[in-house]
């Protein structure tokens, strides 16, 4: 039965309304300029001014790995790479250099992806001041569309890069997936079309094979140009028509993109796989059904369908969370949802998954299916539905409040999905009105959900697929496919009981027991940075910066000196897990689980963190829920409660994660960096099984009392769209009520290791891995200029390494560098780091180039590279200045160190010279502090 018919049947059953059949179409955003040229090219253009003065360009193509024949596996993805290596108007690698001249950085703003069914390229955050820049970006789209040169030498250079990408992503999960997909998709191309392809094809295909694939599939009738941003829509449309005017329409015999069906399976399919490097087991269950028809996604039925499925998933996942904290639960975490069947757009599935406790794979397998069967037989409760309905509506309202500040990225993704998948593109006003109307309909109730879920959760073998993946090890008793089938049969035969919904019905804070509110006794204003500072009667300082960057956001922090630096070796283990354990503890009279239920329908959160020098409370809320956020703040300062059940569950989860973490080469390397880089190895040692043995929950709670129960010493900062008249009495009520306390300071802790430190080691893994890490540091005064020099130097090195190591030598798929000026207590340090996953056969060369690159730039910095970096930094500074998170950082630095990082930022960037950057790198290296960590494969 088609899914729409299932939904309609459920609607009629519950409502008895024949008129339910007429829901109507979803209106299209009238501000989107849509068009289609005679050659088949589609285009969408949308004027949007958030952020201002920039625009995004995309070309979306209905072409992916599924179009490949067996001998072409990997060509779709290879072709995506080649789009950056030579085209009609941008030969060789000049595209990267040109876009950098626009202030567009490769990776973050200039990139692409290839999936099973689509390939999408983007050039984002392009400054719009020059029309010629916008025309050039459309020219890039035109070249990607039908102007790639695909030169022999560039193809050969890219083979090694692709090989390194494959090697980088080869791990236990990927190896198991590659073996499982053909079984999950028997007699279907979806099982044999991961985009990375086969290295035998990548290494040896003939040049003409790639060109033939390109010309066969990259055609205007398969393509869509999308432009979103602060642009003149008429000019953009005219330029698109001009550039593609002479591109011919495909012939009548042109190959067509057609949906690939996924066959049904009458009998259940059970899949068991193992791998030596599997860090934890996983189980999965898929109950396949027809996907919502693509051609019907413009009907309002589609929104009802999506809403009901989301509510189902939210309710089921809440149950799984409750189960996971119980000592006898066989899994650490579990989830359920209805959506795409793994890779395929032509088949959906109700999907269940879990991470079992060690040795409990079959029990976890049964547990998640049992709970799904409980839902199928008895449905969800009215209380569960009401909570999730309130949560859904709260999130919907938060999005609606921000409807005038939607970023280009989001609109770009929506328009892309409209072209590729026929996803709706209504205006934010229409979307909100339709969804709110649906949510409030009496017939969209828990009874309807329970009727619909019976159609999605299966109780038989038809279209049923399940898997269990485990670590391969000697002497293991594996859960075979026969045992899996037996386990499912046993669950189906069980007599189940309905779920009991336990909730706590009381307010977060008993306001009758709140201490007496304080008063605002002093007020000053900083006009330069645009904020007010309030002093309360208990001595607490409160900073208020009202913005309109997001209509639905208020960010918050409370910061005080102190931190973990004053604690010694006896508490190192407790300090490592402090943030995690406090995060799962109860508050007031609520356990962690009870608190989560109580907060459904509220968009507010608070979290505590303990660093070496500061203790911090961070939070966010939508404007209407600011009081809830402050109630959570009050409880975090006064009533963190022991939640032994949640603690035990987290410790089991950590134990399982840490027991096998050294099976991952990347994890081994990361731990090696921590142990090599830091002077105090014990304080900064990575988490291990030994850590868990040294943790004491009662001691963590004692540390919380010592660090967080002196709230008046904190500086409280609010940034966002708050109503000041409403906020001020809440500040007096929830912050001013705290007693006066003493101001603390921090204790210096050992920093990085000095001198030249090298850690070169080998590591054995199923897929040989090599990674290099270089780190330079020097104590340096914190100035705005030094901070900007460090950032610029890191970007220049990234450009240098990308050319030398990836493009010229094919020794790595990715390589990056970054620089920063950071505070450590009263001191500040300039740091520079480079990270490079390498071709094991070229590891020595790659490490040499990492060191050669920084040495060369300490002597001379290329003026053209620096200009491109400056253009990017200036553009980014304008974008950052419209973000609440950015201003939280600016105000934090100004509060604690008296340094204004904002006012002179752009002038300092403009004043950068090649000589200044080179001298900065030279000064940094003059300290002689370099830490090097290199991992290569064991023989």
N, C-alpha and C positions, 0 to 999 in steps of 0.2 A: 504494500500500500504506500502511496506517495505521502511524504511527510506533511504536506499542506492538508491532505485529506485527514490525516490523524489529528492534526490540530483543530480542523473544522469540526470533526466529530466530537472532540472533547468540548469545544465551545457550545455546540448545540446540546450535548448531553447535560451540561451544567446549567446553561442559561435558558434552554428551551426556546431560544430566539432564532427564528428562521432568518431574520434580518441581519444576523451576525455574519452572513455570507458577504455582505456589502460593506467592506471596510474602506475602500477607496485607495487611490495612489498616494505615494509619498511625494510631496512637492519638491522640485529641484530648486536649489538656491539661485534666485534670479540674478544675483551679482556675478555668477560664473558665466563668462563668455565662452560658449561652445561652438565648435565648427568642425566641418569635415570637408577636405578638399576633394576635387574630382578624382585624384589618384588614390584616395582612401585614407590619407593622413588625417587623424583626429587631433584637435587641440582644445585645451582648456586654459583660460586666462582669468585670474582673479586679482583685483586690486585689494591689497591688504597693507595696513600701516603699522603692523606690530611684528617685529620691530620696524622702526622707521628707516627709510633711506637704504633698504637692502631688498634684494629679490632672490628667489630660488628658481632654478631651471631644472626640468626633468625630461628625460625621454624614457617612456615606459613601453615595453615590447611584450607581446603575447608569445614569447619564445623562451624556452628553457631547455633543461636537460631531457625532457620527455620527447622533444622533437628528434633527438639523436637516434641513429641506427647503432647497432652493436659495435661496428667498426669506428664509430664517431664518439664514443663515450669520453666526455671531458671537453669536447670542442666548444660547447656553448659557454662554459666557464672560461676556457682559454681565450675565446673571442672577446669576452668582456675585458680581460687583461690587455689585449692588444689595442683596445680603444684608446689607451693612454700611451701607445708606442708608435704613433705615426698616422697622420691622416692628410687629406688633400691640402688643408690650410695650416696644419700644425705638424710638420714633419718630425720624425724621430721622437724625442722626448720633450719637444719644445712646448707641448700643451701644458705640462706641469709648470714650466717657467713662465708661460704667459698668464696662467690663472693666478700664480703667485703675484704677478704684477698688478692684479686686480684686488689683492688682499684676500685671496681665496687659498686656503691651505689644503694640500693633499691629505686625504685621510678623513679629516673632520668635515670639510666643506666640499671637497672634490672626491667623489668615490662612486662605486657601483656595486651591485650584487646580482648574482645569478642563482635562481632557485629551480625547482623542478619545472615550473610552468611559466616563468617570467624572468626578464632581465631588465633592470632599471639602473639608469645612470643619473647622476645629479651634479649640479654646480650650485652651491648654496651660499647665502649671505654675501651676494655680490653687491657692492656699492652702486647706487643707481644714479649718482650725480652726472655721469657721462653716458649719453645715449650710445656712444660708440662701444662702450663696455657691454651694454645690454645686447647690442647687435652682434658683438663678437661671441657672446654666450650662445645666442641662437645659431651662429655659425658653427660653434662646437657641436651643438645638437645635430645640425645638418650633416657634419662630418661623421658623427657617430651613426647617423641614420644610413648613409650610403657612400661615405667617402673615406673609409679606412684603407690604408695602403697595404697593410699586411706584408711587409717586406721580409724576405727570407732571413736576413740577419737578425731582425727584431724578433721573429718567431723563435729562432734558435736561442736567443738570449733569454726569452721568457720561459722556455722549457724548464730551466733550472729553478726559476722563481716559483713556478707552479709546483714543481716537485717538492720544494721546501714548504710550501703551504700545506701540501698533502702530509708531509712528514710532521709538521707542527701540530696538525690536528689528529694525528694517529694516536689513539689511546684505546684503553680497554672497551670503553663504551662504543667508539666508532667501529672497532673491529667486530664487536658483537652485532652491531646494527647492520653492518655489511653482510654478515652471514644470515641474519634473521629476516631481512626485508624480502628476499625471494620466497621465503616460507609464508610471510604475512600477505604477500601479493602473488599467489601462485598463478602462473600463466599470464602475468600482467607486467607491463613495462615499468610501473612504479617501483617494483622490487629491484630494478637493475639500473636506476638512473640517478644515483646521488650526483650532484653537480660536479664534484671534484673529479669524477670519472676514473678511468684506469690509467695508471702511470705507463703501462705498455703502449697505450694510445698517445698519451701526452709526449712521451719521449721519441716516438717514431712516426707519427702521422706525416704524410706528404704535405708540402706547402699548399698545393692546390686543393687539398681536401678541406682546409680551413676556409679558403676563399670561396669554394663552392658552397659550403654551409652558410657563409655570410650572405652571399648573393641570393641564395634560396629562401632564407627566412627573414633577413633584415629588409623589410619592404614597408612602404608607407601604410598599406592596409593593415599591418600588424603593429603599427606604432602610434604613439600619442605624445605630443609635446605639451608640457604643463609649465606654466609660468605663474608664480604667485609672489606678490610683494608690492612694493611702493612704485608701481609702474603705470605708464599711460597705456591702457588696454588697447586703444585704437592703433597706436604705433606698433605695439608688439604683434597684434593680429596682422597688420599690413606687412610687417617684416617676415612673418611666417609664410604668408601667401607668396611673397616675392622669392624667398629662398627655395621653397619647394615647388615653385611654379613649373619648372622644367623636369621634375622627377616623374618619370612615366608611371602610369598605373600598371599593376601586374597583369600579365596575360591571362587568358581564360584557362590555361593549363597550369597556372601557378599552384604550388603545393599549398594546401589549406591546413590551418591549425584547427584540429578537431579534438573534442574531449576524448580522453582515454577512459573507458569504463573500467570499474573494478568489479570483477565477477563475485557473485554471491558464493558462499560455501554452505552446503547443506549439513556437513558434518563439522564438528568443532575442530579447530586447529590449535594444537598445543606445541609450544616451542620452548626448548630448554637449551641454554648456551652457557659457556663458562670461559673465563680468561684469567691468566695468572696475575694480571695487574688490576683486576676488578677490586676497587677499594671497598665497596659494599654491595650487597645483593639488591636486586630490584624485582618487583613483580608488576605485571600489567594485565589488564583485562579489557577487551574491546568488543562492544556489541554493535555491529554495523547496521546502518540503515541508509536509506536514500538521503542525499544532500538536499537542502532546500533548493528548489529549482532556481537557477541563476536568472532566468527570465522573469521570475516572480518577485525578485528582491525589491522591485519598485512598489510593491503592494504593501499596505500597512500590516498585513498578516505577518510580514517578515519581522517587523518590530515587536509584535506580540510574541512571536516564536522566540526571538532573541531574549526578550525580557523573561519569559517563563524559564528558559534554559539557564539563564544567569541566576535566577532566584533558586532554582533546584540545586545548582552547584554550590551556592553560598550556604544553603541549609545543610547539604550533605557534608561539606568540608568542615562546618562547625561541629558536626557530630564526630568526624574523624579527629579533630583537635581534642575534643573531650576524651575520646578513647585513648589517644596517644599518651596522655599523662598518667594513665593507670598502670600500676606495676605489672599486671598480668597481660597487658596488651602486647601482641606479638610484633607490632611494627613501631618504628620511631616516628614516622609521619606517613600520611596518606592523603590522597586527593581524588576528586571525581569531577567530571565536566562533560558536556556534550559539545562536539565540534568536529573539525576535520579528522578523518581517519588517517593519522600519522602524516602522510605526505600528499594525499590525494584530494583534489577539490571536487571530485565526482562521487565521493562516498564519505559519509560522516559516521561517527560512532559515539556511543556513550562510553566514556573511557574511565577506568579506575586504575590507580597506581599506588604503590607504597614502597617504602624502604624498610625491609624487615629487620628485626633484631637478628643477630648472628645465630644461625642454625634454626631460625623460626620461619623459613621461607614459606613452607606449606601452610603453616598456621596463619601467617599474614595474608596469604593468598585467599584462604577461606574467610578470614575476618572481613576483608573489604567487600567480597562478594556477598557475604552474609548480611552486611549492613545495607547493601544495595537491594537485596531481596526483602529486607525489612521495610525499606521505603516502598518497594513495589507492592507489598502485601497490605501495609497499613498506612502508607503515605506519611506526609509531614504533619506536624501539629499546627493548630492555629497560632500558637505563641511563636513558633519558629518562623512561620510565614510573616506575621506582623512585624517581627524584629527586622527581618531581611528586607521587607517592603519599605520600612522606615529608613534603613541604611541605603537602599537603592535610590529612594527619593531624595535623601540628603545629598548623595553624590551627584545626582542629576541637577539639583538646584545649585550646587557649588559650581558645576560646569556652566550652567546658564548665567550665573552672576558674572562669569569671566568671558562672556560671549564676545565682547568688543576687544578682547586682548588675546585672541587666538593666534598662535605663532604660525609663520609661513610653513614650517615643517609639518604641522598637523594638517593644515589645509592641503599641502602637497601630497601627503600620504592618503588623505581621503579621496582626492581627485584621481590619484593613481589607481586606487582600489575600485573606483567607479568604472574606470576604463577596463581594467583587467578582470574584475569580478562582478561588476554591476552592483556594487555596494551603493546604498543611497547617499545623496549629497544634498540634503535639505539645508536651509538656513538654520542657525542655532535657535532662532525663535520658533520656527516651525517644528524642529525636532523636539524641543522642550514641551511645546503645546501638545503635540501628539502623544508623547510618552506620559506626560502628566495626566492627560485624559484617560489613557489606558490604565495606568496604575490605580486611578480612582474609580474605575468601572467595577461595580459590584460583581459582575460575572468573572472578572479576572481574580479569582480568589483561591484559597488553598484547595478547595475541592477540584477546581480546574487543573491546578498543578498536579494533584494526585491522580487524576484521570490521565493526564498527558504522560506522566512519568512511567506509567504502566506500559506505554507503547515504546519507550526508549530503553528501559532496563529489561533485559531478556531473561527468561527462565527456561530456555531450551538451547539446543546446540546449533540452531540455524544462525549463520553469520556471527558465530561466537569464536573469538580468537584470544588466546592467553599466552603469556610468556613468563618465564622465571630465568633471571640471569644471576650467576653466582661467581665467586672467586674459585678458580681451579687450584686445588691443593691436595697433597697426598693424604689418603685415608678418609677423604670426605664422603659423606653419605648424601648423594645428590638427590634432589626432588625430580625424579624422572617424569617424562610426559604422561606415562600411565598413572603415576601417582597424582599428577595434576588433574587428570580427568576424573579420577576417583574422588578427589577432594571436592570438586565442583558437584558431583552427583550427591555426595554426602550433605552438602549445604542445601541443595534443592529438596532433600528429604527431611530436613529439620523442621520442627515445629517452633516457630519464632514467636516472640512476645513484642507488643508495640513499644516504641521508644517512649521513655518518660522524660519530659522536658522540665528540668529543675532550674529555676531562676531565682535570683534574690531581688525582691521588690522593696528597695529602700534607696534614699538619695545617697550620692557619693559622699557628701559632707553633711553632717548634722549641724546646721547653722546655729542652733541654739547653744552649741558648745564651742563655737568659734571664740577666740580671744577678742577683746575689744579692738575695733578698727583703729588704725593710726591716722595720722593727718599728713597732708603735704605741707611742709613748713617753708620750703624754698623752691624757687623756680628760676632757671636761667635759660637763655637761648643762644645757640650757636648758629648764626645765620649763614656762615660759610658752608657748613656741612648740612644745614637744614634740619636741625633737631632741637628738641627741648630736653632739658634735664631737670628732673624733679628730685628733691631730697625729702625723704619721709621722716616722721618724728622718731623713728627707731634708727635713723642713720642710713638706711638703705638708699641707694641711688637708682633712679629709673630714667631711662633714655627713651624718648618717643620720637620716631621719625615716621610721619604719615606719608604714604605714597599711593599712587593710583596705578602702579605697574600691573597689579592683578586685583581685580575687584573682589576675588574670593579668597584672599590670602592675608593672614597675619602671622608673621614669624616672630619667634621669641627666643631669648636666651637669658640665662642667669649665670654669671661667671664670678668666681672668687679665686684668689691666690691660695695656694696650698698644694693640692695634688698629692701624688703618691711618692714624691721624692723623699719625704721624711721617714718612710717606712723601710725597714731593713730586710735582710735575707729571709727572716722567719715568715714574712708575708708576701714574698715574691709570687708564690703560686696563687694566693688569694687575690692579689692585685691583677694578675693576668685574666682572671675570670670575673672580676668585680662587676664590670659593665653588664656582662651576660646574665649573671645570677640576680643582680638587682632588677634587671629588665623583666625577669619572669616571676618576680616576687609579687605578693599581694599588696594591696593598698587599702588602708582603713579596715573596713569589715569585709572586704571582697578578696577572694582568691583571684589569681590571675585569670582563670577561665570565667569566673563570675563577673570580673571587671570588663572583659571583652564583650560579654552579653549586654552588660549595662550600658556600654558605649555605642551600641548599634543605633544608628540614626543621628549620631553626633560626629562631626568632623573635627576632632581635636585630639592631640596626643602630647605626651611629655616623656622624655627619657633622660636618664642620668649618665654621666661619663666621668671617669677619673683619669686624668693625664698626669704626666710627670710634674707639671708645674701649676696646673689649674684643675679645679673641679667645676663641672659645667652641667647645667640643666638646659636642654633644648626642647623646643616645642613649636607647634604650628596649629592653626585653627582657621576655620572660615569665620567671618566677622560675627555671625549670630552665635557661635559656640565658644567665644573667647572666655566667657565665665566658666564653662566646663574645663577649658585648658587651665585656668587659674585654680580651679578646685583640685585638679590633678597635681598642679604645682604644690599646693598646700599639703596634700597628702604625701607627696614625694619628700617633702621636708620634715614631715611630722609623723607619718604612720606607714612606713614601709613594713610589711608583715611577712613573716616566714610562711612560705608555701612549699612544704616538704614534698608534696606530690609533684609539683612542677619542677622542683630542683632535682629530684631523683630521675625524672624523665630526661632532663637536659644532660645530666651526667652520663646516663646510658648512651644518649646520642653522641656525646663527645667521645666517650670511650670507643664506640664503634668507628667513628671517623678517624681517631688518632691511631688506632691499632694498626691500620693498613695504609696510613698516609704515605709511607715511604715507598709504596708501590708506584707512586706517581713520580716520574723524573722531575716534573716541574715543581712538585712539593719539596722534593729533596733539595733542589736548587734554591728555592725560596728560603728554606731553613738555613742553608749554608750562607746565604747573604746575611741573615740576621746574626748568625754566630761569628761571622768574619768582620762585619762592619762596626759593631758596637763594642766600646771599651769595656762596659760592664756586661759580660756575657750572660751571667745568671739573671740579672734583672730583665734583659731583653731576649732571653732564650725563647724560642718558639714553643708553642703548646706541645705537650707530650703526655704519654701515659703517666710519667712521673709527676707532672703537674697535677693531675687529677687526684693522686694519692695525697698531695699536700694541701688540698683545698678543705676549708672548714666553713660551713654555711654560717654558723653563729659568729665566727670571727669576721666574715664579710659584712654581716649586719652591724657589728661593732664598728668597723671602719666607716660604714655609712653614717653612723651616729657621729663619729668624730669629724667627718668631712662635710656633712650636709645638714646638720641640725643647728647651724649658726647662720640663719638666712639673712640677717641684716647686714652682713659683711659683703653680700653679693651686689654686683651691678646688674640691673635688670634692663633688658633692651627689647623694645617692641618696634618692628618695622612692618609696614603694610597698610591695608585699608581699614584701619580701626576708626571707630567713632570716639573721639577724645572725650566728649562729655559723658559717654557711657563708661569708658574705660577708667577714668580717673577714680570714681568711687570704688570700682572693683580693685584697683591697685591699693587703695587705702584699706579695703576689707581683707584681701587675701595676702598682701605683702606687708602692709603697714601694721598688721596685727602681731608680727613676730617680735620677740623681745630683743633689746639691744645686745650686741655681742662684740667680741674682740675681732680685730682685723689680723689675719695671719699673713705670713710670707711664705716663700718657697725655699727649698733647700736644693742647692745645685747637685745634679747627678752627673756621673761620667757620660761623656758624649761619644763621638766617633773615635776609632783607633787612629793614631797618628803615624806618620812615616809611610813607607811603601809596604803594603800588606798584600800578599798574594795567596790565594787558595785555589789551586788547580787540582781537580780530582776527576776520577772516572766513575761512571755509573752504568750498570747493566740494565737494559730494558728491552722489551719485545721489539719496539721500533727504536733504533739508535737515535739519541737526542744529544744535541750540543747547544749550550747556551753560554753567552758571555755577558759579564756585567762589569762596568768600570765606574768608579765613584771618586770624585775629587772634592776636597773641602778645605775651607780656610775661615778662621774667625775674621769677621769684617763688620765695620759699623753699619747699622741699618739706616740706609737713606733711600729715598724714592728712586734716585738714580741707580744705586747699586742693585736694587730689586729689579728694575727694568732692564738693566744690563744683563743680569743673570738670566732673565726670561728670554731676552733677545739672543743671547749666546747659545742657549739651549736649542732654540728654533733653527739657528744657523747651522749648528752641528747636525741636527736632524736632517736638514737638506743635504749637507755634505755626505753623511753616512748613507742616505738613501741612494745618492748617485754612485758613490764609490763601491758600496757593498752589495746593494740590490741590483741597480741598473747595469753597472759596468762589469761586475764580477759574478752576478747571480749566486752570491754566497749566502743569501738570506731572503726570506719572504718579507719579514718585517724587521725594522731596526728603528730605534727612537732614542732621542736624547732630550733632557729637560734640565733647566736650571732654575734656581730659586734662592732667595734670601730668607732664612728662617730664624725664628727666635728659639732659644733654649734658655729659659730663665732670663737673667739679665744680659746674656750674651746673644749675639747673632752670628750666623754662619752663612757664607756663600757655599752652595753645593751644586755640583754638576754630576749627572749620571747618564750612562748610556746602557741600553739593554738590547741584546741581539740574540734571538734564537737562530742558530747557524746551520749551514750544511756541514755535517760532521767531517766531510772530506775537505772542506775549506775553512775549518775552524781557526787554524793558525793564521791564515790570511785575514780573516774577518777581525780577529782580535788585534792584529797589527794595524789594520785600517782604522779601528776605533781609536787607537793611540796616535796614529799619524794624523788623523783628522783634527784632534784638539790641538796638537802641537803646531800644525800648519796655521790654524786660526789664531794661535797666540802670537804669531808673527804678522800675519796679514789676513784681514777679513775682506771678502769680496764685496765691493760696494753695491753691486746689483742685488746680491742676496740680501744684504742688509736693508736695502730700500723695499724689497718685497716683504721682509719681516716687519718693517715699520708700517707699511700700508695695512698689513694684517692686524697689527697691534692697535693701530688707531681705529680701525673699523670695529675691532672687538671691544675696545674701550667704550665706544658708544653703545654697543649692544649690552655690555655688562652693566652699564650705568642705569639700565632699565630693569634691573633684577633685584628683588628684595634680599636674596641670599648674598649678592655682592655687597650690598650696603651693610649687612650684618658684619661682614668681615672688615669693611672700612671703619665702622664705628668701634669694633672690638680692638683693632690696632690703635686707633686714636685714644680710646679709653685707657688702655693699659700701658701704652708706650709713648703717647703724645705725638704720634707721627701721623700726619695727614697724607694718606696714600692716593687721594682722589684729586685734589684741586690742581696739582701740577703734573698729573699723570701724562696727559697728552702733550704738553709742552716739553716734558722730559723725553718722551718718545721721539718727538720731532728733532730734538737736539742731538740724538745719537749719531755718532760717526763711526766709520770702520776702525779708526784709531782707538776710540774709546772702548769699543767691544774687544778688540785685540788686546789692549792693555788690561782690561778686566780679566780676560782668560789667562794672560801671562801672570798677573798678580795672584790669581787663584792657584795656578800651578806652582808658583814660587814657594808656597808653603811646603811642598814635597809630600803632601798627604794624598795618597792614592790607594784605594782599596780595589783589588781585582779578584773576581770570582769567575772561574771558567770550569764548566763541566763538559766532558767529552765522553763518548761511549766507551765502555770497557771492552777490551778485545775478547 
